[in-house]
């Protein structure tokens, strides 16, 4: 009988050791996965900051272009493309204003009733055609 209990005890100890090893491995994998997720999130935040700086850089360059700074090559081409796209936006805004029977404020771009003399958003005097 003692031999049977000894074998049961030995089997139980092996099972316990196996379960502990399995649990430790699972904890390590989970910890590693959480660490990877945190690192990926941190990397994503840094990439977002870089994107924001690039946007601000582009806006700064375009503002310099609009203030008369001389650029050439790719930067000049991109600034000219922005000008053309802004013209397209203005044309679309004018068409919307016609449909709304409205006047666009030259200062802030707000749509105003055709009878308005001043912009309802910024107070700028509206141009009448």
N, C-alpha and C positions, 0 to 999 in steps of 0.2 A: 504494500500500500504506500509506503514511504517512497518507493521508487516511482510510482505513478504520480504522486504529488510533486516529486522532484522534477519529473518530466513536464508536468503541467506548469510548474513554477518557471522552469527554464524556457518553455514555449512562451509563457506570458512575458517574461523579461525580453525575449527576442522581439516579440510583437511590440512591446513598449519602446524598445530601442528603434525599431523600424518606424514606428509612428512618430517618434521624436525627430528622426532624420527627415522624414517626409514633411513634418510640420515646419522644421527649420528651412528646408528647401523652398516650401511654399511661401514662408515669410520673406525669404530673400528675394524670390521672384516678384512678390508683390511690392516689396520695398524698392526693388530695381525699377519696376514698372512705374511706380509713383514718382520716383526720382527722374526717370526719363520724361514723364509727362510734365513735371515742373520745369525741367530744362528746356523742353520744346516750347512751353508757354513763355518762358523768359526769352528764348530766342525769337519767338514771334513778336513779343513786345519790342525788342530791339529793332527788328526789321520794320515794324510799324513806325518807330521813331525815325529811322532812315528815310522811309517813304515820305514822312511829313517834312523832313528837312529838304528833301529833293523838291517837293511841291513848293515850299517856301523859297527855295533857290530859284526855281523857275518863275515864280511870281515876281521875285526881286529883279531878275534879268528882264522880264517883260516890262516891268515898271520903268527900268532904266531905258529900255528901247523906246517906250512911249515918251520919255522925257528927252529924247534926242541922242541917246548914246549910240555910237556907231558900232554895229556888229557886222560880221560877215559869215559866210558859210552856213553851217547847219543852224546856228542860233538865229541868224537873220531869217532863214527860210521858215523856221518854226514860228518866229514872231509874226511874220507876214501871214502864215496860215491862221494864227490866232486872230489877226485882224479880219481876215476873210470870214472866219466863222462867226466873229462878233457882228459883222455886217449882216450875215445870214440870220442871226438871232434878232437883230433889230428889224429886219424885214418881216420876220414871222410875228414879232410883237406888234408891228404896225397893222398887219392883217388881223390879228386878234382884236386890236383896238377898234378897227373898222367894224368888225362883227359885233363888238360890245357897244358900239357907238360911244367910244371913250377917247380920251386924250392921254398920251403917255407923258409922264413927268420927265423932262430932260435931265433932272438931277438924280432922282432915285429910281426911275423906271416904273413907278406905280401907275396903275390904270386909274383915271379919274373921269367922272362924268363930263360929258361934252360941254355942260354949262359952267363947270368949275373955272374960276379965274386963278386959284391957287391950288397947289397939290394938297390933298387931304392927309398925306403921310408926312411930308417934309416942309410944306409951306412955300415951296418954290413957285414963282409966277409961271403959269403955263403958257406955252406958245399956242396961239390960235392960227389955224390955216386960213 
